[in-house]
Amino acid sequence: MDYLLSLAIDPAAWIALLALIAMEVVLGIDNLIFITILTNRLPEHQRARGRRIGIGLALILRLLLLGSIAFIVKLTTPLFSMFGQEFSWRDMILIAGGLFLVWKATKEIHHRVDADPGPDLFDRKDATLGFAAAMGQIVLLDVVFSIDSIITAVGMTEHLPIMVIAVVVAVLTMLLAATPLSNFINANPTIVMLALGFLLMIGTALIAEGFGAKVPKSYIYAAMAFSALVEGLNMLERQARKNRQS
């Protein structure tokens, strides 16, 4: 109790908490994009439940990982080296998760640009993905994003209560943003290609980080923000053209 009270009255602890919340919210964007666009393939009556379960699993995984910080720290211990580059369990997980994202995004982009496409992940008229399959893919990427998130938290503060509060606030923010983001994507189909491009870029960055090439997150999110701004301007232009024609 004295420990918690000392944290509550410590200005440095509040600054660390606010900084970590901001960082965790930003890190949760890619996790949220994946959950949102994947659950959009489910039948409409299952989408909201799928998003809630997917984000709930993200919270559970993060809290479980916080409860095993000693294990998480060991994930960064080098296991082997190849061509002068050391690899840890974290590196292997990031590479595997990045490859999965690149494969998924590339496959679905191919379906959208192919003149004779097969089943499309985002074809809302033919939602063929099973609920269990969707949850399985969400869990796979939740693990990757959760490990990255918790290692970041461990690097920013040594106080477990601050980490827990920041993670819970960030995941609750994801939960509140999930439905509006899903509705926005459904109402603007061109956003789907932009979201797939985001996943392709994030997957490539995860692979690069796994191989030791650190890509600053600020570069990734700046590129995402600029792309979103350009697409927003395109949407305004299309709406203005439609209004002039009507």
Secondary structure by P-SEA (a helix, b strand, c coil): caaaaaaaacaaaaaaaaaaaaaaaaaaaaaaaaaaaaaccccccaaaaaaaaaaaaaaaaaaaaaacaaaaaaccccccccccccccaaaaaaaaaaaaaaaaaaaaaaaaacccccccccccccccccaaaaaaaaaaaaaaaaaaaaaaaaaccccaaaaaaaaaaaaaaaaaaaaaaaaaaaacaaaaaaaaaaaaaaaaaaaaaaacccccaaaaaaaaaaaaaaaaaaaaaaaaaaaaac
